[in-house]
Amino acid sequence: MGRFEAVSAEATTLGASGDGADMFIKLGMMYSTGGDVPADYVSAHKWFNIAAMCGAKDAIRLRREIAELMSEAEIYAAQRAARDWLAR
């Protein structure tokens, strides 16, 4: 998780192009489905939230869908994680 996430995040400039949003959506999908990593809805929501901030309309829908599977505490944790990541 850490290495893929760090490399992808550092290689992408937030809002610079559609490529950044696409990478964040891919990360969200990876965590929501548990493909290459264990499923983690908090991380998935975080990446969909960041992709939505980059203007990806699909990310808004995906974030909403994953939120339906989460508790309020998990959603809060995901939002905090997105803010923390953006602050870095």
C-alpha positions as CSV (number, residue, x, y, z in Angstrom):
1,M,0.0,0.0,0.0
2,G,2.5,2.6,1.1
3,R,4.9,2.4,-1.8
4,F,2.3,2.5,-4.6
5,E,0.4,5.2,-2.8
6,A,3.5,7.4,-2.2
7,V,4.9,7.0,-5.7
8,S,1.5,7.8,-7.3
9,A,0.8,10.7,-5.0
10,E,4.2,12.3,-5.5
11,A,4.1,11.9,-9.2
12,T,0.8,13.7,-9.5
13,T,0.2,17.4,-9.1
14,L,-3.2,18.1,-7.7
15,G,-5.4,19.7,-10.3
16,A,-2.7,20.0,-12.9
17,S,-4.4,17.7,-15.4
18,G,-7.1,15.1,-15.8
19,D,-4.3,12.5,-15.3
20,G,-4.1,13.3,-11.6
21,A,-7.8,12.8,-11.0
22,D,-7.7,9.5,-13.0
23,M,-4.9,8.2,-10.8
24,F,-6.8,9.1,-7.6
25,I,-9.9,7.3,-9.0
26,K,-7.8,4.3,-9.7
27,L,-6.5,4.3,-6.1
28,G,-10.1,4.7,-4.9
29,M,-11.2,1.7,-7.0
30,M,-8.2,-0.4,-5.8
31,Y,-9.1,0.2,-2.2
32,S,-12.9,-0.2,-2.7
33,T,-12.6,-3.5,-4.5
34,G,-9.6,-4.9,-2.7
35,G,-7.9,-5.8,-5.9
36,D,-4.1,-5.4,-5.2
37,V,-4.6,-4.4,-1.5
38,P,-7.1,-5.4,1.2
39,A,-10.4,-3.6,0.8
40,D,-10.4,-0.4,2.8
41,Y,-13.4,1.9,2.5
42,V,-11.8,4.7,4.4
43,S,-8.9,4.9,2.0
44,A,-11.2,4.5,-1.0
45,H,-13.4,7.4,0.2
46,K,-10.2,9.5,0.8
47,W,-9.0,9.0,-2.8
48,F,-12.4,9.5,-4.4
49,N,-12.7,12.7,-2.3
50,I,-9.3,14.0,-3.6
51,A,-10.3,13.0,-7.2
52,A,-13.6,14.9,-6.8
53,M,-11.6,18.0,-5.7
54,C,-9.6,17.6,-9.0
55,G,-12.9,17.9,-10.9
56,A,-13.6,14.2,-11.6
57,K,-17.4,14.0,-11.7
58,D,-17.3,10.2,-11.5
59,A,-15.4,10.4,-8.3
60,I,-18.4,12.3,-6.7
61,R,-20.7,9.4,-7.5
62,L,-18.2,6.7,-6.4
63,R,-17.5,8.5,-3.1
64,R,-21.3,8.7,-2.5
65,E,-21.7,4.9,-3.3
66,I,-18.8,3.9,-0.9
67,A,-20.2,6.2,1.8
68,E,-23.4,4.2,1.8
69,L,-21.3,1.2,3.1
70,M,-19.5,3.2,5.8
71,S,-20.4,4.4,9.3
72,E,-20.3,8.1,10.1
73,A,-17.1,7.6,12.0
74,E,-15.5,6.0,9.0
75,I,-16.6,8.9,6.7
76,Y,-15.2,11.4,9.2
77,A,-11.9,9.5,9.2
78,A,-11.8,9.4,5.4
79,Q,-12.5,13.2,5.2
80,R,-9.8,13.9,7.8
81,A,-7.3,11.6,5.9
82,A,-8.0,13.6,2.7
83,R,-7.5,16.9,4.4
84,D,-4.3,15.6,5.9
85,W,-3.0,14.3,2.6
86,L,-3.8,17.6,0.9
87,A,-2.0,19.6,3.6
88,R,1.2,17.7,3.0
